[in-house]
Amino acid sequence: MKKRTLGVLAATFVAAALPMVAASPASASSADCQVYLRNLGHTVGPKVEAACNLAATWDVHGLNRLTCYLALMDLGVRTDYASTACYQLA
């Protein structure tokens, strides 16, 4: 009986934790980046989405965030807005 109860509790815990583990933190961060830029009056199209998605993808050297920053700058986003979007929100 004790083993069965522990098994049920373990299965319940795994089922409850799975959505948290499976959820991509990158997508939430990318969304934060996009909403931030949209709230500043920028059109969020495929190029902005791609930049935000790239910044939200973790890399050891931080080159993804730099690439995001440069891409947003090329799209006409102000320096401080691009910095916040790529380095703080994504």
WOKASUL-V406948 format. One record per backbone hydrogen bond with DSSP energy under -0.5 kcal/mol. CO is the residue of the C=O (numbers start at 1). NH is the residue of the N-H. E is the energy in kcal/mol with one decimal. If there is no record, write none. Layout:
CO;NH;E + CO;NH;E
//
This chain:
1;5;-2.3 + 2;6;-2.3 + 3;7;-2.4 + 4;8;-2.4 + 5;9;-2.5 + 6;10;-2.7 + 7;11;-2.5 + 8;12;-2.4 + 9;13;-2.5 + 10;14;-2.5 + 11;15;-2.4 + 12;16;-2.1 + 13;17;-2.4 + 14;18;-2.1 + 15;19;-0.6 + 17;20;-0.5 + 17;21;-1.9 + 18;22;-3.1 + 19;23;-1.6 + 23;25;-0.7 + 24;28;-1.2 + 25;29;-2.3 + 26;30;-2.9 + 27;31;-2.2 + 28;32;-2.2 + 29;33;-2.3 + 30;34;-2.4 + 31;35;-2.9 + 32;36;-2.4 + 33;37;-2.0 + 34;38;-2.5 + 35;39;-2.8 + 36;40;-1.0 + 37;42;-2.3 + 38;41;-1.7 + 43;45;-1.0 + 45;49;-2.6 + 46;50;-2.4 + 47;51;-2.0 + 48;52;-2.7 + 49;53;-2.8 + 50;54;-2.4 + 51;55;-2.3 + 52;56;-1.8 + 53;57;-0.6 + 54;57;-1.0 + 56;58;-0.7 + 59;62;-0.6 + 62;66;-1.7 + 63;67;-2.7 + 64;68;-2.3 + 65;69;-2.6 + 66;70;-2.7 + 67;71;-2.4 + 68;72;-2.7 + 69;73;-2.2 + 70;74;-2.2 + 71;75;-1.2 + 72;77;-2.5 + 73;76;-1.7 + 78;82;-2.8 + 79;83;-2.4 + 80;84;-2.1 + 81;85;-2.7 + 82;86;-2.5 + 83;87;-2.7 + 83;88;-0.6 + 84;88;-1.5 + 84;89;-2.0 + 85;90;-0.7
//
